Amino acid sequence: MTRTYEKATFAGGCFWCMVKPFDEQPGIIKVTSGYTGGDIVNPSYEQVKTGETGHYEAVEITFDPQLFPYEKLLSLYWPQIDPTDADGQFFDRGPQYRTAIFYHTEAQKKQAEKSRLEVVESGRFSKPIVTKILQAAPFYEAEEEHQTFYKKNPVKYKQEQEESGRKAFIETNWT
């Protein structure tokens, strides 16, 4: 039997912090850091970090929906972010650090909208949920030094999680 893999694309602020939660889960084939949603073809990190390209820092996940359904990806995505922050995530500010779910199929769009509504209706947050649900755009892989950053630079990764406020926010709001 041939396996059919699907793609999921999530923006959640700094892409360094968005790989580890999904990486090495059963049914996750690959997690790639990159850029999507902007106007420049094959942008560089230097271009995207200016906030002027329209691109989001994002992760593209190749997954086996039989082993790790899209709904499960969504339930793992939401607790990684502050869905009420329209100007970035934690100490990373600018449009390149906004949150968004980029759907690849109509089924993904419906599931993403349902999951967003569940977050809204949960009453967990007093501010509005601003995470966008957008049609997938071309995805451009980031430079090699940005791939699996948490493995290559574990000390800096841990420091980034703590100093940015991401870790504390997640512990306070999602656990």
Secondary structure, DSSP 8 states (H G I E B T S, - for coil): -----EEEEEEESSTHHHHTTTTT-TTEEEEEEEEESSSSSS--HHHHTTT-S--EEEEEEEE-TTTS-HHHHHHHHGGGS-TT-TTEETTEESGGG-EEEEESSHHHHHHHHHHHHHHHHTT--SS----EEEE---EEE--GGGTTHHHH-HHHHHHHHHHTSHHHHHHHHT-
